[in-house]
């Protein structure tokens, strides 16, 4: 009686094996139901709310509605069976039967529910077990199928290839022009020479595959369809890219240019609207499960569990990459050391206590653990101090020796240090592609002369500059400080120094400087030119 009063009689009176089977079947049914329901949600928050409503709702209805129907002998038993199709009601009916048998067994000093009790006509446990087993057998394969062909996220994940073969219709593309349609508008775009050259390289690789290339993007396009009367948004415009192993490819671009949309397609978060990409010969539309085993991702926003430590994160992701035993522990410690999270026991602290920079370093370590052959890094150095940034650059430079890396960044210095090739990505497409020196030579054929004097001598400074370079262009002017662009073919550096020294004898020059074109200047020039062309078009 004491056990019953404390609630333990419920468990000790009934047959243990029967209870274990009941709970085991229900737990697995709930797992299958969770996977099945996940296919219908694109938002974690909405799914969480619906989950809570289901759990508490089924519990309350079970206690106040199902129990009433069970005890009412006049209520049709068939309708009770129909209600028990809902897993929450099945759980409640099973617990109700176990509770009834435990109460009677404790009061009369007999055993509770046993396997022979299932043959009792008034015992509903047998029906509950059959219903849950049948639902489990149906929901598990159905959940797997829906996960593969989920219609959420903008399109079919695997294009229904499990049931039928779809004919791929490739959009017509030309050497210098590409055509597209957004809503009722037809868009005609002229492709720049760099993008054309990259497209031709991709077409050649598709005809004659080369195992040295880790990533090949073939006319990849993403359109976000407008809602509530808003127009469609073309985020990625038929992008083609060929990236060999051992190379870091940088993508520079303003916010909203489409860089993250491109990476989201490459890592399987969203399906492409048209076109495709191949990672080590595997198609992102149909082979993402195989691609994941050789892929590392550092997302733009840290996806970490606040209650886990840094080391626990790396152990978890290392196991996903099939690392085990001593190999896993060594890889975890090496990763923590590489991003300066090993000393002082930092790796054993909960991530919720990390600073923003520490979280970014951990995300980079996660992306590189398990020796992935392809790594995507979306602004990996955001929020890092200079020392941590330099340390992180060393890690990335070492990592790119045997893998392909695609990196997006707003740091021109980071792009020059890490990237073998750069692209300036504006309005969904490549505006130029090349190594940093090539881009600066191509778009930065000027020196920048800056000079600060008293306001009354501004006219003399302007005359001095035009003597040096007749085609000089003043690009900045405020309170005695002027900045000029001087075409390199018109200017000799020695002449600039000579003229400035001569000018110092005539008037006071507070400060002056001569600088070569920087990558930042190239980026601003190309981005502004592309945006201006887009607005005019």
VOGU-3710 file (C-alpha; in Angstrom, 3 decimals, decimal comma):
1> xxxxxxxxxx> 0,000/0,000/0,000  2,931/2,295/0,726  4,256/1,729/-2,788  0,886/2,615/-4,273  0,600/5,808/-2,215  4,003/6,990/-3,394  3,129/6,111/-6,977  5,595/3,238/-7,284  2,881/0,583/-7,149  1,951/1,582/-10,688
11> xxxxxxxxxx> 5,317/0,250/-11,855  5,976/-2,609/-9,435  2,552/-4,276/-9,527  2,294/-4,642/-13,317  4,428/-7,036/-15,333  7,826/-5,464/-16,092  8,262/-6,934/-19,579  4,794/-5,748/-20,606  5,594/-2,219/-19,473  8,953/-2,235/-21,257
21> xxxxxxxxxx> 7,336/-3,322/-24,537  4,595/-0,685/-24,180  7,006/2,195/-23,521  9,484/1,009/-26,167  6,821/0,931/-28,880  5,413/4,316/-27,871  8,834/6,010/-27,768  9,698/4,795/-31,259  6,266/5,784/-32,524  6,824/9,314/-31,197
31> xxxxxxxxxx> 10,220/9,496/-32,917  8,674/8,433/-36,224  5,847/10,941/-35,704  8,367/13,730/-35,016  10,260/13,018/-38,254  6,973/12,818/-40,149  5,700/16,141/-38,752  9,061/17,873/-39,347  8,511/17,630/-43,110  5,594/20,061/-42,814
41> xxxxxxxxxx> 7,440/22,821/-40,946  10,045/25,270/-42,193  10,268/27,224/-38,921  11,626/25,731/-35,690  9,602/28,173/-33,580  6,297/27,221/-35,200  7,104/23,534/-34,872  7,916/24,012/-31,176  4,610/25,775/-30,510  2,611/23,110/-32,350
51> xxxxxxxxxx> 4,525/20,403/-30,465  3,649/21,911/-27,098  -0,002/22,289/-28,111  -0,105/18,633/-29,195  1,518/17,307/-25,999  -0,550/19,331/-23,546  -3,717/19,166/-25,638  -3,672/15,385/-25,996  -2,918/15,039/-22,279  -5,803/17,246/-21,200
61> xxxxxxxxxx> -8,245/15,690/-23,668  -7,138/12,233/-22,589  -7,779/12,988/-18,942  -11,098/14,802/-19,360  -12,550/13,321/-22,569  -11,107/9,907/-23,411  -11,352/8,709/-19,815  -15,007/9,701/-19,704  -15,740/7,742/-22,903  -13,866/4,657/-21,660
71> xxxxxxxxxx> -15,857/4,563/-18,425  -19,148/5,131/-20,240  -20,350/1,644/-21,206  -22,927/3,108/-23,578  -20,317/4,858/-25,727  -19,412/2,895/-28,922  -16,064/1,122/-28,511  -15,269/1,608/-32,174  -15,029/5,365/-31,725  -12,602/4,887/-28,857
81> xxxxxxxxxx> -10,375/2,846/-31,178  -10,537/5,646/-33,748  -9,461/8,182/-31,108  -6,574/5,927/-30,089  -5,080/6,348/-33,565  -3,724/9,626/-32,149  -0,500/8,553/-30,366  -1,201/10,797/-27,375  -4,529/9,045/-26,757  -2,876/5,636/-27,213
91> xxxxxxxxxx> -0,419/6,555/-24,463  -3,176/7,706/-22,162  -5,281/4,552/-22,763  -2,277/2,334/-21,990  -1,473/4,264/-18,808  -5,143/4,150/-17,826  -5,245/0,347/-18,139  -1,971/-0,072/-16,223  -3,295/2,227/-13,483  -6,550/0,319/-13,165
101> xxxxxxxxxx> -4,800/-3,058/-12,881  -2,249/-1,634/-10,426  -5,047/-0,262/-8,202  -6,978/-3,532/-8,202  -3,819/-5,626/-7,669  -2,663/-3,489/-4,755  -6,099/-3,407/-3,109  -6,670/-7,170/-3,444  -3,056/-8,285/-3,015  -2,862/-9,834/-6,483
111> xxxxxxxxxx> -0,657/-9,262/-9,527  -1,381/-6,300/-11,777  -1,503/-6,539/-15,566  0,261/-9,520/-17,121  0,491/-10,858/-20,649  -2,510/-13,099/-20,032  -4,542/-10,021/-19,076  -4,453/-8,877/-22,717  -7,110/-11,464/-23,544  -9,541/-9,791/-21,131
121> xxxxxxxxxx> -12,398/-8,285/-23,226  -12,473/-5,073/-21,162  -8,692/-4,573/-21,374  -7,797/-2,088/-24,107  -4,014/-2,605/-23,902  -3,970/-5,227/-26,677  -5,710/-2,886/-29,118  -3,384/-0,036/-28,150  -0,263/-2,137/-28,800  -1,549/-3,238/-32,213
131> xxxxxxxxxx> -2,436/0,341/-33,214  0,956/1,707/-32,179  2,911/-1,033/-33,976  0,930/-0,513/-37,203  1,363/3,292/-37,003  5,072/2,898/-36,331  5,467/0,634/-39,370  3,604/3,157/-41,563  5,003/6,469/-40,261  8,693/5,521/-40,288
141> xxxxxxxxxx> 9,047/4,878/-44,065  6,572/7,662/-44,821  8,636/10,126/-42,771  11,796/9,074/-44,621  10,102/9,522/-47,990  8,703/12,956/-47,138  12,120/14,051/-45,889  13,587/13,225/-49,308  10,884/14,908/-51,391  9,898/17,727/-49,050
151> xxxxxxxxxx> 8,111/20,521/-50,887  9,243/23,071/-48,286  12,169/25,406/-48,809  11,230/26,451/-52,334  11,150/23,214/-54,327  11,581/19,473/-54,392  14,706/18,390/-52,537  15,307/15,379/-54,716  12,871/16,150/-57,520  10,866/13,004/-56,773
161> xxxxxxxxxx> 13,669/10,844/-58,178  12,689/8,066/-55,798  9,548/7,329/-57,855  10,318/8,582/-61,338  12,981/10,051/-63,557  12,495/13,671/-64,396  13,746/15,121/-67,630  16,015/18,028/-66,979  15,395/20,995/-69,192  18,431/23,177/-69,260
171> xxxxxxxxxx> 17,853/26,853/-69,929  19,367/28,024/-73,172  22,578/29,931/-72,677  24,728/31,804/-75,153  28,311/32,844/-75,172  27,781/36,520/-74,505  24,123/36,845/-73,568  21,777/35,146/-71,125  17,998/35,456/-70,967  15,751/35,066/-67,913
181> xxxxxxxxxx> 12,204/35,699/-66,803  11,036/37,005/-63,444  7,262/37,190/-63,144  5,996/38,929/-66,259  9,319/40,631/-67,044  11,891/39,296/-69,465  15,447/40,202/-68,496  18,324/40,321/-70,967  21,787/40,445/-69,441  25,136/40,943/-71,054
191> xxxxxxxxxx> 27,744/38,727/-69,458  31,136/40,204/-68,608  34,301/38,569/-70,055  35,381/36,952/-66,766  32,006/35,277/-66,252  31,969/34,176/-69,887  35,431/32,632/-69,568  34,382/30,810/-66,382  31,219/29,515/-68,079  33,245/28,179/-71,002
201> xxxxxxxxxx> 35,625/26,438/-68,577  32,651/24,792/-66,850  31,165/23,620/-70,141  34,517/22,106/-71,099  34,784/20,316/-67,732  31,283/18,891/-68,117  32,305/17,434/-71,479  35,724/16,272/-70,259  35,596/15,728/-66,460  38,752/16,481/-64,494
211> xxxxxxxxxx> 39,189/14,870/-61,058  41,354/17,800/-59,954  38,291/20,067/-59,721  36,422/19,877/-56,421  33,485/22,193/-57,238  31,755/22,844/-60,555  28,709/25,136/-60,661  26,679/24,929/-63,855  24,372/27,901/-64,492  23,172/27,943/-60,875
221> xxxxxxxxxx> 20,162/30,184/-60,336  17,940/31,037/-57,372  14,689/32,996/-57,487  12,728/33,844/-54,342  9,111/34,171/-55,334  7,369/37,305/-54,122  4,421/37,269/-51,741  1,584/39,701/-51,014  2,045/41,444/-54,336  5,811/41,843/-54,056
231> xxxxxxxxxx> 7,897/41,022/-57,155  10,143/37,977/-57,428  13,737/38,403/-56,271  16,496/36,978/-58,471  19,199/36,255/-55,869  21,680/34,271/-57,997  21,799/34,821/-61,760  22,987/31,736/-63,605  26,325/31,407/-61,811  29,060/29,204/-63,302
241> xxxxxxxxxx> 32,257/28,409/-61,415  35,083/25,867/-61,629  37,176/25,508/-58,468  40,179/23,135/-58,322  41,502/21,429/-55,199  43,997/23,338/-53,074  42,481/26,727/-53,884  40,632/29,292/-51,772  38,048/31,210/-53,779  36,893/34,520/-52,293
251> xxxxxxxxxx> 33,552/36,214/-52,892  33,404/39,945/-52,195  30,141/41,780/-52,423  27,812/44,253/-50,727  25,125/43,081/-48,328  22,225/41,481/-50,170  24,298/40,615/-53,237  23,357/36,904/-53,031  26,508/35,379/-51,517  24,708/33,615/-48,675
261> xxxxxxxxxx> 21,990/32,388/-51,055  24,701/30,799/-53,192  26,281/29,064/-50,203  22,844/27,952/-48,944  22,280/26,170/-52,247  25,711/24,581/-52,182  25,222/23,133/-48,679  21,688/21,900/-49,316  19,714/24,392/-47,211  17,694/25,611/-50,191
271> xxxxxxxxxx> 17,276/23,962/-53,607  18,341/25,806/-56,772  15,588/27,164/-58,989  17,508/25,953/-62,035  20,975/24,709/-62,882  23,051/22,574/-60,561  26,495/22,128/-59,027  28,818/19,172/-58,582  30,999/18,529/-55,553  33,627/15,916/-56,395
281> xxxxxxxxxx> 31,326/14,728/-59,175  28,211/14,469/-56,952  25,098/16,473/-57,846  23,761/18,796/-55,110  20,192/18,025/-56,218  20,367/14,275/-55,676  23,533/13,362/-53,744  23,606/15,708/-50,741  23,783/12,830/-48,239  27,056/11,678/-49,813
291> xxxxxxxxxx> 28,326/15,260/-50,176  27,801/15,953/-46,463  30,407/13,341/-45,530  33,107/15,428/-47,284  31,844/18,932/-46,525  32,548/21,489/-43,800  30,492/24,637/-43,218  31,124/27,772/-41,173  27,784/29,641/-41,426  27,337/33,381/-41,248
301> xxxxxxxxxx> 25,534/33,045/-37,906  26,877/30,651/-35,276  24,742/27,506/-34,885  25,862/26,325/-31,472  24,285/24,795/-28,359  24,660/27,152/-25,410  24,806/24,358/-22,790  27,503/22,275/-24,508  31,220/22,979/-24,188  33,480/23,761/-27,130
311> xxxxxxxxxx> 35,098/20,335/-26,866  31,721/18,588/-26,774  30,761/20,367/-29,993  33,900/19,114/-31,717  33,430/15,583/-30,359  29,879/15,553/-31,704  30,806/16,796/-35,182  33,902/14,591/-35,243  31,714/11,518/-34,719  29,496/12,673/-37,572
321> xxxxxxxxxx> 32,640/12,664/-39,736  33,318/9,058/-38,660  36,200/9,829/-36,280  36,535/7,424/-33,347  38,637/6,714/-30,281  42,106/8,226/-30,009  41,834/9,723/-33,507  38,726/11,676/-32,455  40,311/12,962/-29,249  43,472/14,060/-31,068
331> xxxxxxxxxx> 41,499/15,824/-33,811  39,410/17,608/-31,166  42,432/18,838/-29,204  44,247/19,887/-32,387  41,203/21,854/-33,526  40,908/23,664/-30,196  44,619/24,520/-30,273  44,446/25,798/-33,852  41,808/28,406/-32,940  43,274/29,298/-29,510
341> xxxxxxxxxx> 40,501/27,669/-27,460  42,659/25,065/-25,724  44,588/27,038/-23,117  43,104/27,873/-19,749  40,400/25,244/-20,057  38,386/27,391/-22,481  37,411/24,303/-24,455  35,715/22,870/-21,367  33,522/25,939/-20,785  29,921/26,101/-21,940
351> xxxxxxxxxx> 29,515/27,934/-25,238  26,938/30,212/-23,609  29,841/31,811/-21,717  31,886/32,427/-24,881  32,308/35,849/-26,451  31,187/36,434/-30,027  34,745/36,058/-31,329  35,260/32,784/-29,477  32,061/31,412/-31,001  33,276/32,345/-34,482
361> xxxxxxxxxx> 36,568/30,538/-33,881  34,706/27,465/-32,683  32,513/27,533/-35,798  35,640/27,581/-37,974  37,115/24,650/-36,018  33,876/22,694/-36,507  33,971/23,327/-40,265  37,488/21,872/-40,552  37,256/18,838/-38,256  37,183/15,446/-39,955
371> xxxxxxxxxx> 39,314/16,541/-42,923  36,482/17,676/-45,254  37,450/17,998/-48,915  35,235/21,055/-49,494  34,689/23,876/-46,997  32,317/26,850/-47,167  33,068/29,821/-44,893  30,580/32,675/-44,734  32,364/35,703/-43,219  34,423/33,577/-40,772
381> xxxxxxxxxx> 36,390/36,424/-39,129  33,431/38,603/-38,159  33,882/39,971/-34,634  37,486/38,823/-34,147  40,244/40,965/-32,689  43,393/41,461/-34,851  45,433/38,785/-33,049  42,677/36,171/-33,306  42,082/37,122/-36,944  45,725/36,564/-37,867
391> xxxxxxxxxx> 45,694/33,232/-36,048  42,552/32,222/-37,910  44,112/33,183/-41,239  47,033/30,865/-40,507  44,572/28,021/-39,886  42,729/28,650/-43,163  45,970/28,970/-45,178  47,134/25,639/-43,793  43,731/24,033/-44,396  43,487/24,999/-48,074
401> xxxxxxxxxx> 46,535/22,952/-49,049  44,520/19,783/-49,620  40,966/21,012/-50,027  38,829/23,576/-51,859  37,494/26,514/-49,850  34,848/29,056/-50,806  34,992/32,105/-48,554  32,836/35,220/-48,365  34,147/38,288/-46,576  33,892/42,052/-46,251
411> xxxxxxxxxx> 37,546/42,353/-45,255  39,750/43,289/-48,201  42,858/42,428/-46,199  41,487/38,960/-45,452  40,663/38,422/-49,118  44,208/39,349/-50,213  45,841/37,158/-47,577  43,745/34,010/-48,015  42,302/33,884/-51,517  44,036/32,521/-54,600
421> xxxxxxxxxx> 41,241/33,889/-56,759  38,691/36,601/-56,019  35,330/37,508/-57,441  33,313/40,654/-56,898  29,728/39,503/-56,592  27,029/42,124/-57,160  23,302/41,742/-57,764  23,465/37,943/-58,019  26,340/37,589/-60,489  30,109/37,790/-60,929
431> xxxxxxxxxx> 31,319/41,186/-62,085  34,955/40,146/-62,274  37,164/37,170/-61,383  40,927/37,020/-60,900  43,699/37,023/-58,352  44,117/40,215/-56,250  47,063/41,514/-58,294  45,214/41,041/-61,577  42,139/42,882/-60,319  44,145/45,810/-58,959
441> xxxxxxxxxx> 46,095/46,060/-62,214  42,939/45,861/-64,304  40,682/48,240/-62,362  43,168/50,300/-60,425  45,296/52,061/-63,032  45,655/55,166/-60,880  47,595/56,586/-57,962  45,756/58,420/-55,199  47,390/61,690/-54,108  46,147/63,213/-50,860
451> xxxxxxxxxx> 47,258/66,666/-49,716  46,245/68,867/-46,770  46,939/72,621/-46,809  45,327/75,819/-45,635  42,030/76,524/-47,477  43,514/79,571/-49,228  46,100/77,360/-51,002  43,630/74,845/-52,438  43,777/76,408/-55,889  47,572/76,153/-55,969
461> xxxxxxxxxx> 47,400/72,476/-55,011  44,959/71,838/-57,820  47,259/73,578/-60,322  50,212/71,528/-59,056  48,317/68,273/-59,576  47,233/69,185/-63,096  50,836/70,005/-64,009  51,740/66,478/-62,920  48,752/64,851/-64,624  46,472/66,754/-67,016
471> xxxxxxxxxx> 43,751/64,094/-66,629  43,817/64,023/-62,832  40,421/63,790/-61,168  39,591/65,280/-57,777  37,528/62,760/-55,831  37,484/64,325/-52,357  37,565/67,874/-51,017  36,882/69,229/-47,530  38,447/72,070/-45,522  41,840/72,127/-47,195
481> xxxxxxxxxx> 42,166/68,370/-47,672  41,966/67,191/-51,275  42,285/63,769/-52,844  43,090/63,197/-56,533  43,232/60,181/-58,838  46,268/60,299/-61,140  46,475/57,937/-64,144  49,633/55,864/-63,776  50,683/56,289/-67,400  50,894/60,065/-66,914
491> xxxxxxxxxx> 52,810/60,137/-63,640  56,261/59,256/-62,388  56,605/58,882/-58,637  59,894/60,835/-58,647  58,154/63,770/-60,339  55,481/63,838/-57,638  58,087/64,025/-54,870  59,992/66,753/-56,718  56,903/68,919/-57,280  55,736/68,570/-53,675
501> xxxxxxxxxx> 59,163/69,546/-52,305  59,189/72,587/-54,586  55,670/73,539/-53,467  56,741/73,473/-49,818  58,920/76,519/-50,534  55,889/78,505/-51,741  53,193/77,505/-49,220  52,697/75,336/-46,170  51,748/71,662/-46,740  50,482/70,119/-43,514
511> xxxxxxxxxx> 50,383/66,528/-44,797  50,475/64,642/-48,064  50,631/61,070/-49,324  50,757/59,036/-52,521  49,119/55,594/-52,502  48,655/52,833/-55,013  45,162/51,501/-55,721  43,932/49,126/-53,017  41,601/46,193/-53,347  39,024/48,235/-51,477
521> xxxxxxxxxx> 39,188/50,883/-54,224  38,667/48,166/-56,831  35,712/46,754/-54,930  34,004/50,136/-54,583  34,606/50,988/-58,227  33,271/47,686/-59,580  30,331/47,487/-57,164  29,196/51,043/-57,820  29,550/50,569/-61,559  27,503/47,352/-61,510
531> xxxxxxx> 24,783/48,891/-59,349  24,614/51,978/-61,532  24,258/49,779/-64,631  21,504/47,781/-62,911  19,569/50,931/-61,992  19,863/52,376/-65,506  18,802/49,084/-67,053
//
